[in-house]
Amino acid sequence: MADRPSPWQQPPGRPKKLAQRKAERLARRAQYWGDRLAAARDTGPEAFAAMIFDRARRELDRLPEAQREKAFEALADAVDRVRETHAQ
């Protein structure tokens, strides 16, 4: 019995580190959106654009109010840059 240290002398054992769990969750989310965007791209450019705007709206709705205003401005600027770049 003296060979085993007491439980309070051992660090808690986790099967996975929290950072690894977060990285795996983010990778799953990226894979999910990648698959959905690929399917929408196969359907057509309108479906692809609709998917991107839906995803942007969902992400913007999750932000706190102060960050949301800045994010909406950044999104509007990005859309303006795309329009200017591809205007004929």
Backbone as numpy.savetxt, mean C-alpha at the origin, in Angstrom:
# Nx Ny Nz CAx CAy CAz Cx Cy Cz
16.90 -29.24 37.31 16.10 -28.04 37.31 16.95 -26.77 37.31
18.11 -26.81 37.84 18.94 -25.62 37.91 19.49 -25.24 36.54
19.45 -26.16 35.57 19.99 -25.89 34.24 19.07 -24.98 33.43
17.77 -25.01 33.71 16.83 -24.17 32.95 16.67 -22.81 33.62
16.86 -21.73 32.86 16.63 -20.41 33.47 15.13 -20.19 33.66
14.83 -19.32 34.57 13.42 -19.03 34.85 12.82 -18.25 33.68
11.48 -18.27 33.51 10.84 -17.60 32.37 11.10 -16.10 32.29
11.21 -15.41 33.40 11.42 -13.97 33.36 12.85 -13.61 32.98
13.77 -14.59 32.93 15.14 -14.34 32.50 15.32 -14.61 31.00
14.28 -15.10 30.34 14.36 -15.39 28.90 13.56 -14.33 28.13
14.10 -13.88 27.02 13.32 -12.94 26.20 12.13 -13.67 25.58
11.06 -12.94 25.30 9.91 -13.60 24.70 10.27 -14.12 23.30
9.84 -15.31 23.02 10.14 -15.91 21.73 8.98 -15.70 20.76
9.27 -15.03 19.66 8.26 -14.84 18.62 8.67 -15.67 17.42
7.71 -16.33 16.80 8.07 -17.11 15.61 8.58 -16.23 14.48
8.05 -15.01 14.36 8.52 -14.07 13.34 8.66 -12.70 13.97
9.61 -11.97 13.50 9.77 -10.58 13.96 8.63 -9.75 13.40
8.27 -8.71 14.13 7.17 -7.85 13.70 7.47 -7.16 12.37
8.71 -6.78 12.16 9.08 -6.13 10.90 8.91 -7.09 9.72
9.22 -8.36 9.96 9.05 -9.36 8.91 7.57 -9.57 8.60
6.75 -9.59 9.62 5.31 -9.72 9.40 4.77 -8.55 8.59
5.21 -7.34 8.92 4.76 -6.15 8.21 5.21 -6.20 6.75
6.46 -6.60 6.53 6.97 -6.70 5.16 6.19 -7.73 4.36
5.84 -8.86 4.97 5.06 -9.87 4.27 3.65 -9.37 3.96
3.06 -8.62 4.89 1.73 -8.08 4.65 1.75 -7.07 3.51
2.77 -6.20 3.49 2.89 -5.23 2.40 3.15 -5.92 1.07
3.92 -7.01 1.09 4.17 -7.75 -0.15 2.88 -8.40 -0.66
2.07 -8.93 0.26 0.79 -9.52 -0.16 -0.12 -8.46 -0.75
-0.16 -7.28 -0.15 -1.00 -6.20 -0.67 -0.52 -5.76 -2.05
0.80 -5.66 -2.23 1.34 -5.28 -3.53 1.01 -6.33 -4.59
1.10 -7.60 -4.21 0.75 -8.67 -5.15 -0.73 -8.61 -5.53
-1.58 -8.37 -4.54 -3.02 -8.26 -4.77 -3.32 -7.15 -5.77
-2.76 -5.97 -5.53 -3.02 -4.84 -6.42 -2.38 -5.05 -7.78
-1.23 -5.68 -7.81 -0.60 -5.98 -9.10 -1.46 -6.89 -9.95
-2.05 -7.91 -9.32 -2.94 -8.82 -10.05 -4.19 -8.10 -10.54
-4.77 -7.27 -9.69 -5.98 -6.54 -10.09 -5.69 -5.56 -11.21
-4.56 -4.86 -11.14 -4.21 -3.91 -12.20 -3.90 -4.63 -13.51
-3.26 -5.79 -13.44 -2.99 -6.56 -14.66 -4.29 -7.01 -15.31
-5.25 -7.47 -14.49 -6.54 -7.88 -15.04 -7.27 -6.69 -15.66
-7.21 -5.53 -15.01 -7.87 -4.34 -15.54 -7.19 -3.87 -16.82
-5.86 -3.99 -16.89 -5.13 -3.59 -18.10 -5.53 -4.48 -19.27
-5.75 -5.78 -19.00 -6.20 -6.68 -20.06 -7.59 -6.32 -20.54
-8.43 -5.79 -19.65 -9.79 -5.42 -20.02 -9.79 -4.20 -20.93
-8.97 -3.21 -20.62 -8.90 -2.02 -21.46 -8.36 -0.84 -20.68
-8.00 0.22 -21.39 -7.41 1.38 -20.70 -8.38 2.09 -19.76
-9.67 2.09 -20.09 -10.64 2.75 -19.22 -10.77 2.01 -17.89
-10.80 0.68 -17.96 -10.88 -0.11 -16.72 -9.62 0.06 -15.88
-8.48 0.14 -16.55 -7.22 0.33 -15.84 -7.21 1.68 -15.13
-7.63 2.74 -15.84 -7.66 4.08 -15.22 -8.66 4.12 -14.08
-9.81 3.48 -14.25 -10.81 3.47 -13.18 -10.27 2.76 -11.94
-9.54 1.67 -12.14 -8.96 0.92 -11.02 -7.94 1.79 -10.28
-7.12 2.50 -11.03 -6.10 3.35 -10.40 -6.76 4.47 -9.60
-7.78 5.11 -10.15 -8.43 6.19 -9.43 -9.19 5.68 -8.22
-9.79 4.50 -8.32 -10.46 3.92 -7.15 -9.47 3.62 -6.04
-8.31 3.10 -6.43 -7.29 2.80 -5.42 -6.76 4.08 -4.78
-6.55 5.11 -5.59 -6.07 6.38 -5.05 -7.10 6.96 -4.08
-8.36 6.90 -4.45 -9.41 7.44 -3.58 -9.46 6.69 -2.25
-9.34 5.37 -2.31 -9.37 4.56 -1.09 -8.19 4.91 -0.18
-7.02 5.07 -0.78 -5.85 5.40 0.03 -5.97 6.81 0.61
-6.51 7.74 -0.17 -6.67 9.11 0.33 -7.70 9.17 1.45
-8.73 8.38 1.37 -9.75 8.37 2.42 -9.22 7.85 3.75
-8.18 7.03 3.70 -7.60 6.48 4.93 -6.70 7.47 5.66
-6.27 8.50 4.97 -5.33 9.45 5.59 -6.04 10.37 6.58
-5.28 10.88 7.57 -5.84 11.92 8.45 -6.14 13.19 7.65
-7.00 14.01 8.18 -7.49 15.19 7.46 -6.37 16.10 6.99
-5.38 16.36 7.84 -4.29 17.28 7.48 -3.48 16.72 6.31
-3.20 15.46 6.34 -2.42 14.85 5.26 -3.26 14.67 4.00
-4.56 14.50 4.17 -5.45 14.27 3.03 -5.45 15.47 2.09
-5.48 16.69 2.64 -5.49 17.88 1.79 -4.22 17.96 0.94
-3.07 17.70 1.55 -1.81 17.72 0.81 -1.79 16.62 -0.25
-2.34 15.47 0.09 -2.35 14.35 -0.86 -3.26 14.65 -2.05
-4.41 15.29 -1.80 -5.30 15.67 -2.90 -4.60 16.66 -3.83
-3.88 17.62 -3.25 -3.15 18.58 -4.06 -2.07 17.89 -4.89
-1.36 16.94 -4.28 -0.32 16.21 -5.01 -0.93 15.37 -6.13
-2.07 14.77 -5.89 -2.74 13.98 -6.93 -3.20 14.88 -8.07
-3.76 16.03 -7.74 -4.19 16.98 -8.78 -3.00 17.45 -9.61
-1.87 17.71 -8.96 -0.66 18.11 -9.68 -0.18 16.99 -10.61
-0.25 15.75 -10.13 0.18 14.61 -10.96 -0.72 14.46 -12.18
-2.01 14.62 -12.00 -2.94 14.52 -13.13 -2.68 15.66 -14.12
-2.41 16.85 -13.62 -2.09 17.98 -14.50 -0.81 17.72 -15.29
0.21 17.15 -14.64 1.46 16.84 -15.34 1.22 15.80 -16.43
0.41 14.80 -16.16 0.10 13.79 -17.18 -0.64 14.43 -18.35
-1.60 15.28 -18.05 -2.36 15.96 -19.11 -1.44 16.83 -19.97
-0.54 17.57 -19.33 0.37 18.43 -20.08 1.36 17.62 -20.90
1.81 16.52 -20.36 2.79 15.68 -21.05 2.18 15.04 -22.29
0.94 14.61 -22.20 0.34 13.86 -23.29 -0.64 14.67 -24.12
-0.69 15.98 -23.90 -1.57 16.84 -24.70 -1.00 16.97 -26.10
-1.88 17.01 -27.06 -1.41 17.13 -28.45 -1.96 18.38 -29.08
